[in-house]
Amino acid sequence: MNAQMIKEEISFKSDVNLKGTMLIPDLGKESYPAIVFLPGSGQLNRDGSTPKGKFKFNLYADLAELCTSLGFVTFRYDKRGVGESEGNYHTAGLSDAMNDAEAALDMLANHPKVDQNKLIIAGHSEGCMVGTALNARRPAAGLILLSGGGETLREALDYQRKVTFKELAQKKGIQGFIIKKFNTLEKGEKQAQATYRKMLDSDKDVVKTMGFIKMPAKYFREHFALNIEEALAKASCPVLAISGSKDWQTNPENLKRVEKSVQGEYETHVVENMDHGLKEQLTPFSPTTYKKDYLKTIGQPIHPGAVKHLTAWLNRYL
């Protein structure tokens, strides 16, 4: 870690106790602008990695060090029910994610090294949705949307199925024969819609589909109710939205909503050969090999294009 950074382990209170890591620039100033990082979907810890398993991306740790080196206090935390944070990951919805993020903002606003008038929300993937909704409720000094700006969860899931089914439909040989013979893609779409209906019609936090698969119904209901364009229209602060051309999990076309809806200043960028994890991805765009492709990027730096746009935008605050 850069010698000009001070690291603090922080506990803060939402309706559960949450824990995270703060990096503070050691530049001799009384206070600094601050950035809170809101994580993407899945059981991600404060570093942007899965606590168990192969996916040790460390994306949020890398982003935090980059931004702190530019003169910003940064804070990232374990999602509820993940890592050192209390709570139940499986029963949490969008409202819980927003409340946790707002609690993090409250903590930052009261920290002696933070300029409470310069709090910036930075969301990645699902964090873009959480951050956009939170900013509509509690306006920040800036909003950063990484790999998911202008998009809802339902749209992201529908897009993922669309590009996956398109690739599968082009399969040759025995695999292609089976897909066509048994209408696999059509059945897959029907199953997805049936799962949506079951969750939306339920009032439970978790429901079982196919008799045994547990699905976070509250999470889906609250996300599906989010009007992202309405939330963006309440953004009067500067907004930066960055997506990658090799991102199969979100549709970069939805960045146009940022341009259309945001009331204040905005910038949008689609970085060539950048994937969902903000890494350079030189393999062909393929949703059926994404895990293997992601694993190849572990340990690689954040894409220089993303670094360039993020650095230029943040430097305006110093």
N, C-alpha and C positions, 0 to 999 in steps of 0.2 A: 504493500500500500504506500502511496505517496506520503513522504514525511510531513507534508503540509496539511495533513488531515488528522482530525481527532475522532476516534470511534467511541460511540456510546451505545450500550445495550439498554433499550427502553421498554418499560412495561406501561401500558395505558389501558384505559377502561372504556369499553363500549357497554353492552349488556353482559359481556363476558370479558375476561382478562386476555389481552392480546400482547404479543411481544414482537419487537422489531429492532432494527439497527439504524442508528443515525450516524452520518458522517458530517463533520463540521470543518469548514476550511480553517486552517490555522494561519491566517493572514494578518492578524493584529487588529481586525476591525471589531467594532462593538456589536454589530449584528449583520446578518446576511439574508438575502432572499432564500426561500426554501421550496423544495419540491417533494411531494409525496407520490410514491409510485403505487399504482393500483394494478394488481396482477391479473393475468388471464385466467381462463377456465381450467378446471382440474385441480388436483391437490398439490398446489405449488407453494413452496416456502418463500421466505423473504428474498432469497437469491435468484428466484425464478427457476428453480430446479424441483424435481420430484424428490421428496425425502428418501424414498426407497426406489430402487430401479436404476435404469441406465441413463436417464435424461438429466444429466448434470450440466445444464446449459449455463447457469450463473449469469443469465442475461441482466437481471435487475441489479445484481452486484456490480457488473461491468458498467451499466448505465449510471449507477450511483457514483462510482469512482470518477467517471468521465465528468459528470455534472458538478461534483464537489471540486474537482480540479479547476473548474471554470469559476468557482467562487460561490457555489450554492450549498446550503445545508440540504442534505438529502435524507429521506426516511423511507424505509421499506419494511414490511412486516409480514409475518406468517399469517396466512388466512385462518379464519376460525376453524378449529378442529385439525389444524395442520401444524407440524413442527412443535414449537413451544406455546402456541396459542390455544386457549381453552375453547370450548364450544363444540357443536356438532356440524361437521362439514356437510353431511348428507341432507340435513333439514334446513340449511341456510338458503335464503332467496336473495333476490336483487335488493330488497329493502334492508336485509342484514348487511350485505356488502356496502351499501351506501352509508348505513349507520356506522359501520366500522371505519370507513374512510373519513367520515365527518369527525369521528372521535380522534382520528389521527391528526386531522387539521386543527382541532381544538388543542391537542397536545403541543403541536408545533407553534401555534399562535401564542402559547404561554411559555415557550422556551426562551430563556434569556438571550440566546444567540440568534434568534430568528426575528426578522422584520415582519411583524404580523400583517403589514399592508402589502407584502409581496409573497403570497402563498400561491404556488403553482400546482395544479393537478396534472399528473402524467399517467395515462392509462395505456396498457398494452392489451391487445386482443379484447377479451370480455371487459377488461379494465377501461377500454374506450367507452363502452356503454355505461358502465358504472360512473365513470368520471363525467360524462356528458350529462347524465341525469343528476348527479350530485351538484355540478356547477349550476344547473338550472334552479336548484333548491338553495344552494349556498354559493354565490358567485365568487370565483377565485380571481387572482390577478392575471392568470394565464392558464390555458388548457392545451395539453399536448396529447395527441391521439396517435398511437403507434400500432399499425397493423389492425385496423378495424374502424377507422373513423367513418361516421355517417351510416353505420350499419346496425341492424338489430340481430339478436341471437337467432331468431327464426330465419331471417334472411341468410345469415352465415351458414346455418345448417342446411338450408335448402340449396344454397350455392355449392356446398361441399358434395351433396348427393348428386347434383346435376353434373358437375365436372367428373365425379367418380363414375357415374353411370355412362357418361359419354365415352370415357376411356374403355370401360368394360365392354361396351357395345361394339367396339372396334377390334376386340380380341379375335384371334384366329385359332384354328386347330380345335382340339377337343374342348378346351375351355370356352371358346366362342360358341361351339355347338351346344354345349350344356346351357349356357346363358340364354341362347335363343330358343332352344327346345322347351325349356321349362319356364319361360317368361320370368326369369329371375329378377330382372330389373323392375318390371311392372309390379311384381309381388313385393319387392323391397320398398317401393314407394307407397304402396297400399299399407304396408305394415307401419311405416313411419307416420303416415297420417292417422292411423288407428291409435298409435301410441300418443300422438299429440292430443287426440280427442279424449283419451282416457285421463290424461293428466289435467287437461283444461276443465273437464267435467267433475274432477275430484276436489274436495276441500281438505285433503290430507297433505302433509308435508312430503311424504314418500308413498308411492304406489308400486305395486308389482305388475309387471307386464309379462306375458307368456307364462304366467304362473309362478315365476321365480326371479325374474330380473327386477331389481329395485331401481326405480327411477325417481329423481328429485322433483316431484310434481310442483311444489311451491316455487322452486327455482324457475321452472319453465313458465308457470302461470304469470309470475311477476315480470319476467323478461318479455313474454309475448304481449303483455299489456303496455310496454314502453313505446311511446311515440317519439322516435329519435329525432324527427324533423322538428317537432314542437320543442323538444329539449334544446336542440341546436339553436333555434330561433331566440332562445333566452340568453345565448352567449354573447355578451357585449365586450368581453375581454379578448385580447389577442389569442388566436387559435393556430396551432401548428399541427398538421395531419400528414403523416408519412406512411406509405405502404410500399410493398415490393412487387415487382412484376412476376416473381416466382412464388407468390403467396397463393396457395390453393385453398386456404381456409377462410379467407375474406376476399370480397370482390373490390378491387381498387376503383371500379366505376362509381362506387358509392361515395367517394370523396367529393363528387360533384354536389352532394347534399350539403357538405360543409360550405362550399362556395356559394350555394344558393341561400342557405338558411342563416348563417352566422351574421349577427348584426355589426360586430366590430371587425378589426383587422383579421385577416386569415392568410395562411399559406398552405398549399397542398403540394405534395411531391410523390411521384411514383418512382422508386429507385430501381434501376435496371439490375436484374439478376440478384435481387434480395428476396429472401424467403420470410415466412411468418415470424421467425425468431430473430429477425434483423441481421442475418448472416448472409454472406455471399454464397449463392447456390448456382453452380455451373452445370448441374445435371439437368436433363430435360424436365419440363413441367409435368409431374406425374403424381396424382393423388394416391395411386396404389403402391408407391414405393417411398412414401414420405418419411416413415419412421427410419428406414435405412439411410435416406438422404439427410435427415436431421442429425442422426448420430455422427455422420461425417463432419458436421460443423462444430461439434463439441471442442472447446478449447480455442476456436477461431475468434478473432476480434469482431466487434460490431462492424457491419458494412461501412466502409469509408464514406459512401454517399449519405448514409443516415447520420454519421458523425458530423459531416460537413453542414447539413441542413440544421441539425439540432444545435450545434455550436454557434452558428451564425445567429439563429433565433434567440438563444439564451443570452448571447453577449449584449443584446439590446437592453437587457435588464441590469447590466452592471455599470 
